[in-house]
Amino acid sequence: MATTKDFLNFVRFEHSIFALPFIYAGMLIAMRAENFDFDALKFILLTIAAISARSTAMALNRIIDANIDALNLRTADRHIPSGIIK
């Protein structure tokens, strides 16, 4: 049975965290260009949306490519082809 750790590894959660500073920089640039003030709620919602979108995209990619990954020696040990996540 897959654990939370397995799922976080499956969607490469650490890559989502790595992308956040770039997303925040874009938010700050947009706020400055449009003369918006900082809003904590928008900051939190942006964080949730960014992590959710990236994790969903990664999961869909892994699901769609599972058959191809199973045939490739380099990717055969990924979560779906190896049976860690079913």
URKA-V415383 format. One line per field, one symbol per residue. burial: 1 if it has 24 or more other C-alpha atoms within 12 Angstrom, else 0. Layout:
burial->???
//
This chain:
burial->00000011011110010001000000100000000000000000001001100110001001000100000000000111100010
//
